[in-house]
Amino acid sequence: MSLHRADGPLTVHVPSADADRPAWGRVGVIAAIGFVVGVAWPKLAGVRLGPSVPAPVVSSSSAQPESVDTSATPAAAVPALMPAPSAVASVARTSVEVALEHGSLFACKSASGDSLKGSACGGLPGLDDVVLPRLRKLAECPEAAGASGKLRLVVHPDFARSAFAVELGRNQSVGAPEPLLACAKSALAGASPAGIPHENPRYSVLYVASFPDTASPAETATASAPAAARGSDATAQVEWDVAIVRDAPRTGKVVARLQRGTPLRVGTVKDGWYPVKYGDGFSSDGWVYRGAIGR
């Protein structure tokens, strides 16, 4: 084997700085090829690199069996999803007889804001035809079953708002008028005075609903007997928000003001006024008007 030696001196070639820089174009091509091979290709080929999401498990209770032996389970053992119609308890609505008086117009407000009384307000023909049928629904109010006496309601036809407002009047003789007032408001909710001839935008009209006394004949006779015949232990309580106590009937000096629910001992009525004892040990004396104690 022969070796060939080149003639001439040995030379070393050193590249310049520009020639020694990497070719970034080639690097980009290599990186793109690597991306396609390592990332894009498995997705394009449908290859999953991780575990698959487990499929939802079907409950055995919801799966339909191919055949069911109905003779193995009696029908009575299967719980009902809904009660049978005959098993649903029905609630009977209370209905009592209620006597209603025609409305009595006693005040109004003019368009300029002036307060007028009585006949100065004119009239409201046709108002009873709107209000009375709705107030008859008081007979269906649950509190009407135990009510007795007269409920006085002040109905305000408001033509500017095309609505009715209701509040309690004075001299209530029913034991608990507030629940009945709520029933009256519900009965008149949504009603409108539109179409009723009027001269003023707002009126005040008194309606009186009378509830029958449901007491037994013996209780009625006892209640109507004079207080002296019933003995000195006859008691009552204040039904008004505030009852004025005087030292004599009607025009006597005011000696006390008693709040609603204050217990009293009453004597024999005289011209609509009752002699009462009140305070600690019923040691104070005076007179109260019969309406203040619901009589």
C-alpha positions, 0 to 999 in steps of 0.5 A: 500500500502506497501513501501519497503525500501532497506536494507543498506546505500544509495549510489550515483554513479558519472560517470567518465569523459570518460563515461560522453562524448556524443556518437558522432556516435549517433549524426552523425546518428541523423543529417543524419536522420534530413537531409534526412527528412528535405532536401533530402526527399522533392526533392526525393518526388518532393515537391516544397518548393518555388514558381514555375518560371512563364511560358513564356507568349505567345503574342496574336499577335503571337498566331494563331486564329482558324479562320480569317475573311479576308473580314474585312481587305482590302489587301491594308491596310496591310503594305508591308515588302519589296518594290516590285521589280519595286519600287526599284530605279536603279542607272545607271552607267556612261560610257564615251569613253576613248582613251588609248595609248600603254604603254611607258616603261621609267625606271626600277630597276635591281635585284641589285637595279640599276636604268636603263632608257629607252632601257636599261630596255629591253622590256615587251611584253604582258604587254599591253594585261594585263593593257589596258583592265583593264584601259578601266574600267576608262570609268565606273568611276563616275568622268569620266563623267565630265573629259576632257583632258589627264590622265597620269598614271605610272604603276609599274609592280612588279614581286617580289610581283606579283602585279601592283602599280599605281601613277600619272604621270607629266603634268596632263591636267584633272581637278581632276586626284586623283579620276581617279587614285583611279579608276585605282588602283581599276581596277588593284587591284588583277591583276598580271604581272606573265607570262610576259617575263621580265629581271628586277624585277620592271618597270615604264611604262607610260599610257595616257588616253584621255577623250573627251571634253564634252563642247558645240560647243559654249564653245569650240569655246570660249575656243579655241579663243585667250585670247586677243579676250576673253578680259582681264578677262580670268581666270584660276587656278593652276592645278599642285601641284606647278606651277613655274612662270618665268619672261620670257617663258621657260628659264626665271628667277623663280620669284614665285612658286604658289600652286594648286588652285591659281587663275590667269589671263592669256593672249595670249599663246606663245610657250606653255607659258602663261603670267599671273597675280597673287597675291593680286589684280593680281598685279604680272606678270610672265609666266607659262607653259600651263600644269600647268594651265591645257591647 
